[in-house]
Structures are given as C-alpha cells and as structure tokens.
C-alpha cells in the first residue's frame, strides 16, 4: 500500500506512523509543507492519507503562516474521504478532518502535554479496531484544542482534560487528538520547539524532564496493532468490496 504524509513542521514528525509503514514495507511519499512541498493533486495512488499535527489551527491564515494552506489541505482530505481512502488525522490533522466535514474545532478544557490516560467509550471498546486498547490506555498528548464532531461521527475515547481524543468519522476515517506516535526522540524535538512558561501550574502538563522519562513503548505497540487491523480491513475492502466487520 502507499501512504502519504502531510507534515506541517519538522518537529511534528510522523514518528511511529512512519516506522510502522517502513517495517510493513509500504511505499511512502511526503508533503513537507514547511519545506515548500506541494500537496498531492491526485489521490488515486494513495491508500492512506496521514495528516500530522502542528502549532497552527484550522483557522490559521497564510498571512500568519505562509506554508500552511488550511483550505487546500481540507480539500485534499475531503477528496480522499470521498474516494474511500484511509484518512488519519493527528492533532491538527484531526481538527482539519472535522473542519473538512463541516464540524468546527474547539478548545479543550485544559491543555495536555505529557502522558495521561484516555478512556474508551462503550462504542470504542466494542470497535474491532480499538478493542485491544482496553478500557483505559496511557498515551501521549501535546495540545489544547480538539476536533469537531459531525452528526454521524462516533466518539472512541476521551480524557479528563479533553472530551474528544479519538473520533471515528467513518469506517476508514479517524481523528486522533492524542499523540500515540511519540518517541523520546520526537518528544525531545517538540520540547526544543515549545514554550512551557505559560503552563507551569497546569495539571495536565508534564515538565520536560518528566516528558523525556516516560516509556512510550506500550502505546506505540497498541498504535501499530490498530494500523495493522486498519490496513487489513482496507485491503479486504479493495479486494472484494467487503465492509468492516
């Protein structure tokens, strides 16, 4: 399968999403928009579209950030969804999916930076792609907003500080506000490019030392299992038109 990443900043790297794709020998392409790479004009050869995070919001203008074109990205996302591709959005990417489908992003109740549990809903626990997560799972966070919910979207997981952590927008379209792709190397990059001065007393913000001490292996494994299940379902859909069971 072919996976295309839209990457907004060098420090918001694909992490374990990219590692998984390489380990499974999928082909990969990139739109590193911070380097001036174009967005994909054709999506016929793309199986997975993965839209990563960034410090921008879906409302950020090109005057505010010249390399981020929110409307064009939303158009690519919508094109991929309408073509029955797999579409995954992480953090900003999840918010862009919601916006593309007509659901506005919103601030979450508290900023989250660190490793904190998400709780699965009954729907999430019963969902075949997520049932291996268990009732709760400690995952990475680096956000203060959350994606919008369309009328037919289903909530998979939430946290104490954010009521929309994982959303199923369709059988092959998912938004992850949380960052299950984080590794210690990626966390170090994020720390170097963030400002913690306004988050000293925030209850869901870890100090940099704590961020670097966390073990991210379990959530990485759970993410890879989700991606394996999702890719298997997509291949069955392509081969025989079957819907996810």
Secondary structure, DSSP 4 states (H G I P E B T S, - for coil): -EEEEEES-TTS--THHHHHHHHTT-EEEEEEGGGTPPPPS--TT-SEEEE---S--TT--TTT-TT--HHHHHHHHHHHHHTT-EEEEETHHHHHHHHHTT---EEEEEEEEEEEEEEE-HHHHH-TTTGGG-SEEEEEEEEEEE----TT-EEEEE-SS-S-SEEEEETTEEEESSBTT--HHHHHHHHHT---TT-TT-TTB--HHHHHH---HHHHHHHHHHHHHHHHHHHHHHHH-PPP-
